[in-house]
Amino acid sequence: MILKNISRIWKSSDVKKKILVTLGIIVLYKFLSIIPVPGVNTTALLSIKDFLAANQGLAFFSSLMGGGLEHFSIVLMGLAPYINAVIIMQLLAVIVPQLEAMKKEGEQGQKKINNYTRWVTVPLAFAQSYGMIILLNTLIGGGGKIMDVGNFWGVVLPAMLFITAGTLFLMWLGEVINESGIGNGSSMIIFAGVLAGVPSHIMQYISVGNYPLLAVLTVMTLGVVYIIIKFTEGFRKIPLIYTRTGRDEKSYFPIRVNQAGMIPIIFAVSIVTFPALIGQVLANRGSGRSVQIGQFLLDYFSMNNPSWLYIVIYFLLVLGFSFFYISIVFNTEEVAESIQKRGGYIPGVRPGRETAEYLEKTSLHLNLYGGSFLALIAVFPYLMSKLNGVIQIIDTSGSGGKIDFLISGAGLIIVVGVVLELIRRVDTELKSYDYKKFF
């Protein structure tokens, strides 16, 4: 079956071209991720690997965003500013009536919102580049400072411009994948960033000869992938009846179990890693009471040795952001209005307000399961590490005492989601190619 599909892809020139364009752009992106920003102290770059090993939260967030933190590259921020801009525009669309009206204009309105999103990305990328330069310059030790921050006009400003340009270039590459490649451009770039760290993760266990743990983690990863697929593809069918044609036509409105996707985890990671970074700054640069506060933050909010407080807060943040995000992007009143205008209704529920309330109740009920599932996947490696620390079931040599999947739990949700979407898109393209042969 697999060989048959590969043969069909190879015969379809359009599909083959789109796949090759996508692969070429991903290779270009990985090449950009190893080009350092001009003005960087190359000696200090050697300390970044040790820093990332001690601050896995920042490394994890960088990989999720598709950044090149390890090499302090020109795509240092990855797509983080663009994703933040998308989220900001979604929030503003609820508050600002003009943006809400644009959303209802269809494709033309969406194009206008996309243009505004690009413009919002520029100042966000510029500001975040400065914050990242100052933060890393404060935290990285060993080979000295990453950059001469005292020379703003000659060193820092050009570096900020390069990093901002790198983010905008990645954003453009994502749009090229949407137009000329296989589609889903931003997710494909993040997908490549997540997978790029898998070989080094596997080599950690091979280098120390801990093959039993590697085998266990492989089985666990495959099992979790299967569960994530079931949750990602799962949805509830809300029955609908349309009476426009003189006779009842039955249909349904699907509401997914995992409605928020990866957004809640991205929100939660950005917040839960912040206290540890602040703690490290205070512990290294502070004095007196600030050192004690910094040490407290390091003790309780470190991803390398997370406390139960960290695990509980992380779980609640993912669950809370899941409800928050769904309350913004899923407008039940608009859906109910659309169903009513098309002459439809839910059996046993009055059209209009009662339909909106029914959809909202159903969505919140499903999101309780979907959000809890996302939160559990996010904290599962920490729970396993805590459990193994008590009963010592598995030898964790080579992993620093931690148990994690071959791809992080949050990364697995990205990978599974992108692969499923990729399969659907390729299948659609192949069916289109098969139909064209008859014309």
C-alpha positions, -999 to 999 in steps of 0.1 A, spaced: 0 0 0 28 24 9 48 16 -22 16 21 -43 10 56 -28 47 65 -34 43 54 -70 12 76 -74 30 106 -59 60 100 -83 36 99 -113 18 131 -103 41 159 -114 21 185 -94 22 166 -61 59 157 -67 68 193 -74 50 205 -42 67 180 -20 101 189 -35 95 226 -30 85 219 7 116 198 13 138 224 -3 124 252 19 129 230 50 166 224 40 170 262 35 155 269 69 178 244 86 208 260 68 197 295 81 194 281 117 232 275 118 242 310 105 251 331 136 241 367 140 269 392 130 286 405 160 283 374 182 312 362 203 319 328 187 338 316 218 307 322 240 286 302 216 303 271 229 286 278 263 251 278 248 248 240 246 256 237 284 231 265 290 204 248 271 211 215 289 205 234 322 175 253 309 154 228 289 123 250 291 139 277 269 154 250 246 120 234 243 102 266 236 128 275 209 123 242 192 85 246 192 89 280 176 114 267 150 142 290 162 180 286 160 189 293 197 218 268 198 238 288 172 224 322 181 213 322 144 196 349 123 164 329 128 169 330 166 133 339 173 119 315 148 81 320 142 74 331 178 67 367 170 44 357 141 25 332 162 21 359 189 8 383 163 -17 357 151 -30 352 187 -31 390 193 -52 395 161 -76 367 172 -80 384 206 -85 418 190 -111 403 166 -133 397 196 -128 432 210 -126 454 179 -159 456 159 -140 465 127 -119 433 128 -149 412 137 -167 426 106 -136 417 85 -138 381 97 -174 379 83 -163 392 49 -149 358 39 -117 354 20 -112 391 13 -116 399 50 -92 372 60 -66 386 35 -69 420 52 -64 404 87 -34 385 74 -18 417 62 -24 433 96 -9 403 113 23 407 92 26 443 102 21 434 139 48 408 136 75 434 127 75 454 160 70 422 180 100 405 164 121 437 169 112 440 206 116 403 213 150 402 196 163 428 220 148 410 250 164 377 239 198 393 233 198 409 268 185 377 285 210 354 269 238 378 274 229 379 311 226 342 316 254 327 294 287 323 312 318 304 303 332 319 271 322 355 281 294 376 269 274 367 238 274 402 225 288 437 234 255 451 246 272 483 255 276 492 218 239 495 209 242 513 176 272 493 163 264 458 175 230 454 192 208 473 167 223 455 136 218 422 154 181 431 162 176 439 125 191 406 114 170 386 138 138 405 128 146 400 92 151 363 99 117 360 114 101 378 85 120 356 61 107 324 79 72 338 77 76 343 40 90 308 36 59 295 53 37 314 29 57 300 -1 50 265 13 13 274 15 12 287 -21 37 265 -40 44 236 -16 22 211 2 6 237 25 5 243 62 37 263 60 42 276 95 34 242 111 58 225 86 87 248 98 79 242 135 76 204 127 111 204 112 124 223 142 109 197 166 122 167 146 157 182 143 164 175 180 154 138 179 188 124 166 208 141 194 182 129 220 186 93 208 224 95 207 224 105 244 213 69 253 234 52 227 266 70 238 262 56 274 249 22 261 216 25 279 197 5 252 169 -8 276 158 28 284 159 37 247 137 7 239 113 16 267 111 52 255 105 41 219 76 18 229 62 46 251 65 71 223 47 49 198 20 42 223 15 79 230 15 86 193 -14 62 188 -34 78 217 -27 113 203 -40 102 169 -72 89 184 -77 122 204 -68 144 175 -92 127 151 -119 123 177 -150 145 175 -186 146 186 -214 148 159 -241 173 168 -272 162 148 -288 188 125 -320 188 105 -325 211 75 -360 218 62 -354 241 32 -363 217 5 -397 206 17 -383 175 33 -360 170 62 -323 166 54 -302 151 82 -266 163 87 -243 169 117 -220 196 131 -186 182 143 -169 194 175 -135 181 180 -123 167 214 -90 185 210 -102 219 198 -73 241 208 -44 220 193 -10 231 205 -18 267 214 -25 261 252 8 243 256 27 272 238 10 297 261 18 276 292 54 269 283 61 306 277 48 314 312 60 284 333 96 288 320 97 325 328 102 322 367 132 299 362 149 324 339 142 353 363 154 331 391 187 325 373 192 362 367 185 370 404 207 342 417 236 351 394 234 389 395 214 398 426 223 402 462 207 397 496 170 390 495 169 388 456 194 359 457 170 340 480 141 347 458 161 336 427 171 304 444 135 297 454 124 301 418 152 278 406 143 252 432 106 251 424 104 260 387 133 243 370 124 219 341 155 198 349 142 189 383 106 201 385 88 202 418 52 191 424 43 228 425 58 232 390 39 202 376 5 212 391 9 248 378 19 236 344 -11 212 342 -35 240 353 -20 265 329 -25 242 299 -60 233 310 -69 270 317 -55 283 284 -74 256 266 -107 269 279 -96 305 273 -85 299 237 -117 280 228 -139 307 243 -123 332 219 -120 312 186 -153 292 188 -181 317 186 -212 296 193 -236 325 186 -222 329 150 -225 291 145 -261 291 158 -270 320 136 -255 304 106 -274 271 112 -307 291 116 -302 311 84 -297 278 65 -330 265 78 -314 240 102 -320 231 139 -307 206 165 -335 181 174 -350 191 208 -332 224 209 -348 257 198 -329 277 171 -310 308 181 -300 315 217 -308 280 230 -287 264 202 -258 287 210 -260 277 247 -262 240 238 -232 242 216 -212 262 242 -221 236 269 -211 207 246 -179 224 236 -169 231 272 -177 195 282 -155 181 253 -128 206 261 -126 194 297 -114 160 282 -94 176 254 -77 202 276 -70 176 304 -55 153 278 -32 180 265 -22 189 301 -15 152 309 6 147 279 26 179 288 34 168 324 35 130 318 73 128 315 77 147 348 53 124 365 72 94 352 105 109 364 91 115 398 76 80 401 109 64 389 128 85 414 108 69 442 107 32 431 137 31 407 121 9 380 143 21 351 180 29 348 180 66 336 218 69 330 224 91 300 192 111 306 201 130 338 176 111 358 147 121 336 123 100 316 110 117 284 96 105 251 120 105 221 101 136 212 87 158 240 50 153 247 41 187 234 63 181 203 45 148 197 12 166 194 27 189 168 43 161 149 11 140 149 -11 169 139 12 180 110 16 144 97 -21 138 97 -27 171 79 1 163 55 -15 129 47 -49 145 41 -34 171 18 -14 146 -3 -44 123 -5 -65 152 -18 -39 162 -43 -36 126 -56 -74 123 -59 -74 156 -79 -47 142 -101 -67 110 -107 -98 130 -117 -78 151 -141 -68 120 -161 -104 118 -173 -104 153 -189 
